[in-house]
Amino acid sequence: MNRNKFDDDFSRFSLSEIIENSTSNSKIKKLLQTFKCNKNIDLQDFLHNKALVFEKNLRSRTYLYIDNNTKNVVAYFTIAINTLYTDNISSEVIKVLDGYRDDTKSIPCFLIGQLGKSDLYKDFKIGQFVIEDSIEIIDNSQMSVGGRFILLDSINIKEVISFYEDNLFFAIENNNKLDSIKMIKPYFINKEKD
């Protein structure tokens, strides 16, 4: 699917916009319930039960892709400011992530907390557009306030990890026994070459 077709078929809205323009929470919840993801129940549960609360309490921002015909949620992503706790990360990696210290216990970062598409749209190859949009929004914030990297927790499935690697994320954990793997997309690599 090319970007023009994607933009013709689906519209992106921030959940904040929807809250601002809606007359009732029940209408918003009904919209969020149109997202189905049996592959990752946590992804579905977040959108159905937590996204609205997180949005209203300024903990994160969620962006929805709505099918222009059916008005169903096709895909979504949630971004936030977060902290990476460095327990179980080597001092060498901590220094690279932090920029100058190797003993810091936490590092501020941007987070892609959720990213996925509905089972109803599994045949649509839209993941690339969703990840690009989420990174673009974070990039705009990073230009204004700084920040060294974007963090996400990827499910530990080879195809999913490869998708993120293709988008310049790399794992900072290497344990095949984990259900999820922390991955980062650094801003500091290009800066250190200058």
C-alpha positions as CSV (number, residue, x, y, z in Angstrom):
1,M,0.0,0.0,0.0
2,N,1.4,3.4,-0.9
3,R,1.2,6.4,1.3
4,N,-1.4,8.2,-0.9
5,K,-3.7,5.2,-0.8
6,F,-3.1,4.9,3.0
7,D,-4.0,8.6,3.5
8,D,-7.1,8.2,1.3
9,D,-8.4,5.2,3.2
10,F,-7.5,6.1,6.7
11,S,-7.4,9.3,8.8
12,R,-5.3,9.9,11.8
13,F,-6.7,11.6,14.9
14,S,-5.2,12.3,18.3
15,L,-7.3,10.9,21.1
16,S,-7.1,14.5,22.6
17,E,-8.9,15.8,19.5
18,I,-11.6,13.2,19.8
19,I,-12.1,14.0,23.5
20,E,-12.3,17.7,22.7
21,N,-14.9,17.3,20.0
22,S,-17.0,14.5,21.5
23,T,-20.1,15.0,23.7
24,S,-19.7,11.8,25.7
25,N,-17.2,9.3,27.0
26,S,-19.5,6.5,26.0
27,K,-19.2,7.4,22.3
28,I,-15.4,7.5,22.6
29,K,-15.3,4.2,24.4
30,K,-17.5,2.7,21.7
31,L,-15.1,3.9,19.0
32,L,-12.1,2.4,20.9
33,Q,-13.9,-0.9,21.3
34,T,-13.8,-1.3,17.4
35,F,-10.1,-2.1,17.7
36,K,-9.6,-5.9,17.9
37,C,-6.2,-7.5,18.4
38,N,-6.3,-11.2,19.6
39,K,-2.6,-11.6,18.8
40,N,-1.7,-9.1,21.5
41,I,-4.5,-8.8,24.1
42,D,-2.4,-6.2,26.1
43,L,-2.5,-3.9,23.1
44,Q,-6.3,-4.3,22.8
45,D,-6.7,-3.9,26.6
46,F,-4.7,-0.7,26.7
47,L,-6.9,1.0,24.0
48,H,-10.2,-0.3,25.5
49,N,-9.5,0.3,29.1
50,K,-6.5,2.7,29.7
51,A,-5.9,5.0,26.8
52,L,-8.7,7.4,27.7
53,V,-7.6,7.6,31.3
54,F,-4.0,8.1,30.4
55,E,-4.9,10.8,27.9
56,K,-7.1,12.8,30.3
57,N,-4.4,12.6,33.0
58,L,-1.6,13.7,30.6
59,R,0.4,10.5,31.0
60,S,0.6,9.8,27.2
61,R,-0.8,10.7,23.8
62,T,-2.6,8.2,21.7
63,Y,-3.1,8.6,18.0
64,L,-5.8,6.6,16.2
65,Y,-6.1,5.6,12.5
66,I,-9.8,5.5,11.6
67,D,-11.1,3.7,8.5
68,N,-12.8,6.4,6.5
69,N,-15.6,4.0,5.4
70,T,-16.3,1.9,8.4
71,K,-15.2,4.4,11.1
72,N,-13.4,1.6,12.9
73,V,-10.0,2.0,14.6
74,V,-7.6,0.4,12.2
75,A,-4.3,1.0,14.1
76,Y,-3.0,3.2,16.8
77,F,0.1,4.2,18.7
78,T,0.8,5.8,22.1
79,I,3.8,7.9,22.9
80,A,5.0,9.3,26.2
81,I,7.9,10.7,28.1
82,N,9.5,7.9,30.1
83,T,12.5,6.7,32.1
84,L,14.7,3.8,31.3
85,Y,15.9,2.1,34.5
86,T,19.3,0.7,34.0
87,D,19.1,-2.4,36.3
88,N,20.6,-5.3,34.4
89,I,22.2,-3.1,31.7
90,S,26.0,-3.1,31.5
91,S,27.9,0.0,32.5
92,E,29.3,0.3,28.9
93,V,25.7,0.4,27.5
94,I,24.6,2.8,30.2
95,K,27.4,5.2,29.3
96,V,26.4,5.1,25.6
97,L,22.8,5.6,26.4
98,D,23.4,8.4,29.0
99,G,26.1,10.2,27.0
100,Y,28.6,10.6,29.8
101,R,28.0,8.5,32.9
102,D,28.2,4.8,33.3
103,D,26.6,4.5,36.7
104,T,23.3,6.3,36.3
105,K,20.3,4.4,37.5
106,S,17.7,6.0,35.2
107,I,17.8,7.8,31.8
108,P,15.0,10.0,30.5
109,C,13.7,9.1,27.1
110,F,10.7,9.1,24.7
111,L,8.5,6.0,24.7
112,I,6.4,4.4,22.0
113,G,4.3,2.6,24.6
114,Q,1.9,0.9,22.2
115,L,1.8,0.4,18.5
116,G,-0.4,-2.0,16.6
117,K,-3.1,-2.7,14.1
118,S,-6.5,-4.3,14.3
119,D,-6.9,-8.0,13.4
120,L,-9.7,-6.8,11.1
121,Y,-7.0,-5.1,8.9
122,K,-4.3,-7.8,9.0
123,D,-4.1,-7.9,5.2
124,F,-3.2,-4.2,5.0
125,K,0.5,-3.4,5.2
126,I,0.3,-0.2,7.2
127,G,2.8,-0.8,10.0
128,Q,5.5,1.2,8.2
129,F,3.2,4.3,8.1
130,V,2.3,4.0,11.7
131,I,5.9,3.7,12.9
132,E,7.0,6.6,10.7
133,D,4.2,8.8,12.0
134,S,5.0,8.0,15.6
135,I,8.7,8.7,15.1
136,E,7.9,12.0,13.3
137,I,5.9,13.3,16.2
138,I,8.7,12.3,18.7
139,D,11.3,13.8,16.4
140,N,9.5,17.2,16.5
141,S,9.5,17.1,20.3
142,Q,13.2,16.0,20.4
143,M,14.2,19.0,18.3
144,S,12.6,21.3,20.9
145,V,13.6,19.7,24.1
146,G,16.5,17.3,23.4
147,G,16.6,13.6,24.3
148,R,19.0,10.8,23.4
149,F,16.7,8.0,22.3
150,I,13.2,6.5,21.7
151,L,12.5,3.4,23.7
152,L,10.0,0.6,23.0
153,D,9.3,-2.9,24.3
154,S,9.0,-5.2,21.4
155,I,7.3,-8.6,21.6
156,N,10.0,-11.1,21.2
157,I,9.1,-12.4,17.8
158,K,11.7,-12.4,15.1
159,E,9.5,-10.8,12.5
160,V,8.5,-8.0,14.8
161,I,12.1,-7.3,16.0
162,S,13.2,-7.3,12.3
163,F,10.5,-4.7,11.5
164,Y,11.8,-2.4,14.3
165,E,15.5,-3.0,13.3
166,D,14.5,-2.0,9.7
167,N,13.4,1.3,11.3
168,L,16.7,1.8,13.0
169,F,15.9,0.4,16.4
170,F,18.2,-2.0,18.1
171,A,17.9,-4.3,21.1
172,I,19.6,-3.3,24.3
173,E,18.6,-6.7,25.8
174,N,19.6,-10.0,24.3
175,N,17.7,-12.7,26.0
176,N,15.6,-15.2,24.0
177,K,13.7,-16.2,27.1
178,L,12.1,-12.8,27.6
179,D,8.5,-12.2,26.3
180,S,9.5,-8.7,25.3
181,I,12.8,-7.0,24.4
182,K,13.7,-3.3,25.1
183,M,14.8,-1.6,21.9
184,I,16.0,1.9,21.3
185,K,16.3,4.3,18.3
186,P,19.1,6.6,19.2
187,Y,19.5,10.3,18.3
188,F,23.1,10.4,19.5
189,I,24.7,8.3,16.8
190,N,24.6,11.0,14.1
191,K,25.6,13.7,16.6
192,E,28.7,11.8,17.8
193,K,30.0,11.7,14.2
194,D,29.9,15.5,13.9
